[in-house]
Amino acid sequence: MNDLIIRQGKLINGNVIDIVINDGKISALGPDAAAERVAIREIHLHGHYCISAGWIDAHTHCYPQSPLYFDEPDLVGVAGGVTTVVDAGSTGADDIDHFYSVTRRVKTHVYAFLNIARTGICNQNELADMSYIDNEHLQSAIRRHKGFVIGLKARMSKSVVGKNGLLPLIKAKTMQKMSGLPLMVHIGNSPPELAEIADLLTKGDIITHCFNGKPNHIIDDAGNLKPTIQRALARGVIFDVGHGSESLSFPVAEQAIRFGAYPHMISSDIYQRNRIGGPVYSLATVMTKFLTLGLPAQCVLDCVTINAANSLHLPRKGRLERGYDGDITIFEFKNQSIELMDADGHSRIGKQQFIPVAAIVAGTHVIVPENTTSGISVKDRVTLRRSINNDIPL
Ligand SMILES: [Zn+2]
């Protein structure tokens, strides 16, 4: 007997497949792969609902005890169809133990990028005091939480580093060498200048807020992608959206996309305030924004599945393939217009939307979000719920 069978889920290319999950892993998939099989739980999608590997949000803030940017992991995760979230530096060496214990009690897979400041984001300027950047405590936290801490985070903008300029980043690059983990760098207002930051980054490092509209952004006065950014991308530096409350400009993103500088990862930088009050709302909304800016649907999905898994070094996630984790997102790809806002007040009208319906995490939890704004009709929701045995609501 199998654990879970998903029958007739539609891929974004229109192909319809079955997926069989056992022991938290995909054990078979393909057209009619489940024809002769039975399972403890079955979901029939009738070729109507779409499926993809579980969505991964590479930049969230979901440490509930954080004083500034906080949320509940399941509210930024499974409630929005997101099976894996990465907290981007809310915690440092001082509170990572507590954050880890919180994440053991939730349904969403949670990982952490550890803030190089031992305090995490306890106030707006955690890198203004160099004594907070404590390598011994950082390395000890990484050793204690191998597999949970998957990267380091440094927020390199004026309000965070104060008078320290590039120093926190120089120190972060040294500390990174001891662990071999990727470094995620937040960019924003200068100083330090974007060019100085970008020149220090190496292959696999991540620039988050890559399409922000602040004066220090990636497009030069002539409308070209700054040479320093071109060089960084050529070296293998990764572009991550990190929308957030202040860090996505449609004109900057559109210009970058014109130059072929697509994001590698589409992430939300979601926390309670910008989830409830916008402009982020959900990862699905951010995905719909990039669809509207001209990225093909498959490319948008790749940014939250295979690209994210590769960039975050999560080798068993991000793919619908035999042996990979049984994390699946069920969603609708709907022709329905929507007005979308960036973080700077620009609006665009989208004609198609990604609308999450359910998140399956390691084949065991099936959660249909109750969010009435998700666009799923009550009738559809009841039908889907009936087709899911042992449905576990939030
Ligand atoms: Zn953030």
Residues whose N, C-alpha, C, O or C-beta is under 5 A from the ligand:
A	BS01	ZN	A88 D269
